Amino acid sequence: MDGVIHYLNTDLDLTSTHDLTVLAAAFEAAGVFCLHVSQGQDGPWCACFETDVQHGEPEPNIAEILTVVERLDPPLRSVWAGCSLREFNIGYDCGLKPWAFNHGLSANLLGRMAAAGVSLRVTLYPEREPVTPKRRKKKTRKRKRRAETEPRGKRKREADKTGS
């Protein structure tokens, strides 16, 4: 990493007891990418979305997704309303630069989020060292010649047997 704090992306996370595949299809048809939609082993459905274009700040990404939500047909709006979790998750990579860093959300956007029943979460990812695969060291055993490891008397007896 370069040690600079920067915005990564904003995900929309949904959880529901109802099937979310139809809602996912509506989002994708409107240009919002579905990262996954699945039913968990314990029952609830989960889905995660993000915009195709990632902007330098979260507001345009959130606004784009909210526009899709606001235009949902009544049956899909019902699926949306049935979600127990509707949350924007804003992600940042952290670093030591710049000294001060901030992004804001406008009052208008916050009002749209409240009207849609969406909460907000911020995820900060710590600065990490780049992961490089470790090379396996070759195992090298120092082999001593047989002559160096056997007692002198045994070497002489074997040499006498062979006629050397």
C-alpha positions as CSV (number, residue, x, y, z in Angstrom):
1,M,0.0,0.0,0.0
2,D,1.0,3.6,-0.5
3,G,-0.1,4.8,3.0
4,V,-2.8,7.0,1.6
5,I,-6.3,6.9,2.9
6,H,-8.8,6.5,0.1
7,Y,-12.4,5.6,-0.6
8,L,-12.9,2.0,-2.0
9,N,-16.6,1.6,-2.7
10,T,-20.1,1.5,-1.2
11,D,-22.1,-1.7,-1.0
12,L,-25.8,-2.1,-0.4
13,D,-26.4,-5.0,1.9
14,L,-29.9,-6.6,2.3
15,T,-31.2,-9.3,4.5
16,S,-34.7,-10.8,4.3
17,T,-36.8,-13.8,5.1
18,H,-38.1,-13.5,1.5
19,D,-36.4,-14.5,-1.7
20,L,-34.3,-11.6,-3.0
21,T,-33.5,-12.9,-6.5
22,V,-36.3,-10.9,-8.1
23,L,-35.1,-7.7,-6.4
24,A,-31.5,-8.6,-7.5
25,A,-32.7,-8.9,-11.1
26,A,-34.4,-5.5,-11.0
27,F,-31.2,-3.9,-9.6
28,E,-29.1,-5.5,-12.3
29,A,-31.6,-4.4,-15.0
30,A,-31.1,-0.8,-13.8
31,G,-27.3,-1.0,-13.9
32,V,-26.5,-1.9,-10.2
33,F,-24.2,-4.9,-10.0
34,C,-25.3,-7.8,-7.8
35,L,-22.2,-9.2,-6.0
36,H,-24.2,-12.1,-4.6
37,V,-27.7,-13.2,-3.6
38,S,-28.2,-16.4,-1.7
39,Q,-30.2,-18.0,1.0
40,G,-28.2,-18.8,4.2
41,Q,-28.3,-22.2,5.8
42,D,-30.2,-20.8,8.7
43,G,-32.9,-19.4,6.4
44,P,-32.5,-15.6,5.7
45,W,-31.7,-14.4,2.3
46,C,-28.7,-12.0,1.8
47,A,-27.8,-9.9,-1.1
48,C,-25.0,-7.4,-1.8
49,F,-24.9,-4.7,-4.5
50,E,-22.6,-2.0,-5.8
51,T,-22.6,0.4,-8.7
52,D,-20.7,-0.5,-11.9
53,V,-18.8,2.8,-11.7
54,Q,-16.9,3.6,-8.6
55,H,-16.6,7.3,-7.9
56,G,-14.0,9.1,-5.7
57,E,-16.5,9.7,-2.9
58,P,-19.5,7.7,-1.6
59,E,-22.3,10.2,-2.4
60,P,-22.6,9.5,-6.1
61,N,-22.6,5.8,-5.6
62,I,-25.3,6.0,-2.9
63,A,-27.4,8.4,-5.0
64,E,-27.2,6.0,-8.0
65,I,-28.5,3.0,-6.0
66,L,-31.2,5.1,-4.2
67,T,-32.5,6.2,-7.6
68,V,-33.1,2.5,-8.5
69,V,-34.8,1.9,-5.1
70,E,-37.0,5.0,-5.5
71,R,-38.2,3.7,-9.0
72,L,-39.0,0.2,-7.9
73,D,-42.5,-1.0,-8.9
74,P,-44.9,-1.6,-6.0
75,P,-44.4,-5.4,-5.9
76,L,-40.6,-5.0,-5.7
77,R,-41.0,-2.1,-3.3
78,S,-42.9,-4.6,-1.1
79,V,-39.9,-7.0,-1.2
80,W,-37.6,-4.0,-0.4
81,A,-39.8,-3.0,2.6
82,G,-39.7,-6.7,3.9
83,C,-36.0,-6.6,4.3
84,S,-34.8,-6.7,7.9
85,L,-31.5,-5.1,6.9
86,R,-31.1,-2.3,4.3
87,E,-27.7,-0.9,4.8
88,F,-25.1,1.1,2.8
89,N,-21.6,0.1,3.8
90,I,-18.9,2.6,2.8
91,G,-15.4,1.1,2.6
92,Y,-12.1,3.0,3.0
93,D,-8.5,1.8,2.9
94,C,-6.6,3.6,5.7
95,G,-3.1,5.0,5.9
96,L,-1.1,7.7,7.4
97,K,-1.7,10.3,4.7
98,P,-3.2,12.9,4.4
99,W,-3.1,14.2,7.9
100,A,-6.8,15.0,7.8
101,F,-9.3,13.2,5.5
102,N,-13.1,13.5,5.2
103,H,-16.0,12.8,3.0
104,G,-19.5,14.0,3.6
105,L,-23.0,13.1,2.7
106,S,-25.4,15.9,1.8
107,A,-28.6,16.5,3.8
108,N,-30.6,15.8,0.7
109,L,-29.0,12.4,0.3
110,L,-29.4,11.6,4.0
111,G,-33.1,12.4,3.7
112,R,-33.5,10.1,0.7
113,M,-31.7,7.3,2.7
114,A,-34.1,7.9,5.6
115,A,-37.1,7.8,3.3
116,A,-36.0,4.5,1.8
117,G,-35.3,3.1,5.3
118,V,-31.6,2.6,4.7
119,S,-29.0,2.6,7.5
120,L,-25.3,3.5,7.1
121,R,-22.2,1.7,8.1
122,V,-18.5,2.7,7.5
123,T,-15.8,0.0,7.2
124,L,-12.2,1.0,7.7
125,Y,-9.6,-1.4,6.4
126,P,-6.1,-1.1,8.0
127,E,-3.0,-0.6,6.0
128,R,-1.5,-3.9,5.2
129,E,1.8,-5.1,3.9
130,P,1.6,-6.5,0.4
131,V,1.3,-10.2,0.5
132,T,4.1,-12.0,-1.3
133,P,4.2,-15.7,-1.5
134,K,6.9,-17.2,0.6
135,R,9.5,-19.3,-1.2
136,R,10.0,-22.7,0.1
137,K,13.6,-23.3,1.1
138,K,15.1,-26.4,-0.4
139,K,16.1,-28.9,2.2
140,T,19.8,-29.5,1.9
141,R,21.3,-32.1,4.1
142,K,25.0,-32.2,4.5
143,R,25.9,-35.7,3.7
144,K,29.1,-37.0,5.0
145,R,30.9,-39.5,3.1
146,R,30.6,-43.0,4.4
147,A,34.3,-43.0,5.1
148,E,34.0,-40.0,7.4
149,T,31.2,-41.5,9.5
150,E,32.4,-45.1,10.1
151,P,35.0,-45.9,12.7
152,R,38.5,-46.4,11.4
153,G,38.8,-50.0,12.3
154,K,35.7,-50.9,10.3
155,R,37.0,-49.2,7.2
156,K,40.3,-51.0,7.4
157,R,38.6,-54.4,7.9
158,E,36.4,-53.8,4.8
159,A,39.4,-52.7,2.8
160,D,41.2,-55.9,3.8
161,K,38.2,-58.0,2.7
162,T,38.0,-56.5,-0.8
163,G,41.7,-56.6,-1.2
164,S,42.3,-52.8,-1.5
